[in-house]
Amino acid sequence: MNLAGELRAGTGALGITLQQSQYDQLLEYLQLLEKWNQVYNLTSIRGLSRMLSYHLLDSLSVLPLLGNCRKAIDIGSGAGLPGIPLAIAMPDAVWVLLDSNARKTRFIRQAIAHCGLKNAQVVQTRVQDYHAPDSLDFIVSRAYAPLAEFCDSVAHLLTPKTRLITMKTGLKQEEVQQLDITRFIFEEEKIKVPGISETRSLVRINPL
């Protein structure tokens, strides 16, 4: 099966249906990431097929949880994950991709331009120094930090309606114990991402 077929099969398994133009954009992003990765080492995952599963499909797995999203931010976006795949899949939502690494934000800018994304922007800064000009519906992270550290780092961005989602390779018990349950409640959903053997968890966190 070619990459386009793998992508369609994978999104189908996740219950996601996209337009042909969106599938095309996702593959354009993937090929650009693979090209840059040969020089700049943006990700340890190698090979287009593995990158499709571990980056595109893994990022898109959170899509069903992002209903009624007007504006969202991807914290510690790295190579634009999960922000760029989600911005492609959610053209009516504004995505801010935030990372402090100049090399990675340079790639994200190139990817946004390469894919013709009008609803994505990159900000190079630490999350603690970022102040959103208006309220956020979702704050998303992927392998960014332990639960308590993630929640503390974005506390200044929260409104009563803001929801936090972090993507994990399984949720460790020590992370749960460190979370301040007087301020946050959480729910873990274990999922299966096509092409990935490791445990995947989507953790939804709501401020109290």
N, C-alpha and C positions, 0 to 999 in steps of 0.2 A: 504494500500500500504506500502511495506517495504521501508527502507531507500534507497536502490539501485534504486527502482522504483521512489521514490520521487526525487532523484537526476537526473535521466534521464528525467523525466517529466519536472522538473524545468529548466534544461539546454535547453531542447527542446523549452520551452516557451520563452527563451531568444535568441533563434536562434543559439545555440551553440551545436556542435557535437564533442564528444571526443572519444578517443580510450578506449577500455575496461580497459586497464592497468591504464589509467588516472582516470577513474571513481573509480577504486580500490584504487588508491593512495589518492584520495580526501576523501574517506570514512575512510581509515586508519588514515589520519590526523584528521578527525572529531572525531573519537573514542579516539584518543590520547588526543586531546584537552579536551574532556569531562572528561576523566580520571584525567588529571592534574588539571582541574578546580575544582574538588571536594576538592582538598587539597590547591591549590595555588590561587584560586579565580582570574583567568585570565580574565574572562568575566562575565558580569551580566546575560547573556542569559543562561538559563538552559534547559536541555532536548535536545536529539539528533535531533528531528524533527525541533524544533525551531532554533537550532544552524545551521542546514543545510540551512534553509532559510536565517537567519540573518547574517550568516558568509560565508558559501560556495557560495550560489547563489548571495548574495549581492556583494561579492568580484568578482565573475565571470562576473557580469553585465557590468563591464568596458572593458571586453575583446575585443568587436568589435571596440573599439577606439584605440587599440594598434597595428595597422598594421605596418609591416616593422620594428618591434622593435628588435634591436640588444642587447641593454643593458638598464636596467631600475632600479630605486631605489624606494623602499617603505619607506616613511618617517613616523616615529612614528608607526612602524609595530605592536607593542603590542604583541599579541599572534601569529603573522605571518600573519596578515590580512591587505590588500588583497594579500600580497606578495607570500605566500606559494600556495594558490589555483591558482594564476596566473602563478607561476613558473611550477606547474604541468601541466597546460593547454598550456604553451608555452615553450616546452623543448629546442627550438633552441635559446631562449633569456636568457641572464644572468640577474639574479635578485639579487640585494643587499638589504637586509632587515636591516633597521637601527632603533635602539631604545636605549635609555640610561638606561633602567631599567634592572638590572642584572637578576632578577627572570624571566622576560619575554624573554630576549635573551637566557637564559639557556633552556627555553622550545623550542624556535625556533631552536636552535642547535639540540636538541633531535628530533624534528619533521623532520628536514632536513635529519638526519641520518635514522630515522624510515621509511621515505617514499622513501629513496634511491635517493634523488634529487642531481644531479651533477651540476645543473645550478643555485643553490641558495647558498648564503653566508650571514652570519649575522655579523653585526658590532655594538658593544656596544659603543655608543658615542652620543653626541648631534649633531644635523645636522649642527649647526654653526661651529663645530669643524671638520667636515668631509670634506675631499678633494678627489674627485674622481680621480683615476689614469688615466682615459681616459673619453671621452665625453659620456654623457647620452642622450638617445633618449627620454626617458620619466621619469618624476618624479611624483610619484603617492602618494596620501595620502587618508586616510579614517577616517573621524571624527577627524582630527588632530588639526586644528587651523582655525581661521577665514581667509578669502582669503588674506587680506593684510599681515597678520603675516606669513602665509604659503609662499607667494611669497618672502617676505623679508628674510625669514630664508634660502631659497635655492638660493638666488640671485647669490652667489659665485659659484654655480654649473652649471649655465646656459650657454649655447652656443646658437648661432642664430637658431640652429635646434632643441633645446630641447623643449619639450612640457610638460606642467604641467596639471595634471588631479587630481581633488579632488572630493571625494564622500561625499555628504551631505544629511541630512534629511531635504531637502528644503533649498533654499538659502535665507537668511534674507537680507532685504533691507539695513540695517545698514552695513552689510558686503560689499555690493556692493559700498556704498558711501565711504567707507574707502580705497578702492582699488585705486591705483595711475594709472589713465587711460592714463597718458602720458608715462607710462612704460609697461603697460599690457592691452591686450584686452581679454575678456572672452565671453564664450557662455555656457548657461545652457541648459541641456537636461533632462527633467523630464521623469522618467521611472517607470515601474511597475515591481517589483521583486516578483516572486511567493512566497506566504506564508507571505508576509510583507504588512501590511495595511497602514503603514505610507508612506508619500511622499518620494520619492528617487530622487535625482538629481545628474547628472554627470556634473561637471563644467570643461570645457576645457579652459586653460589660455595660451596665447601665448605672449612671450615678444616682445616688439616693437623695 
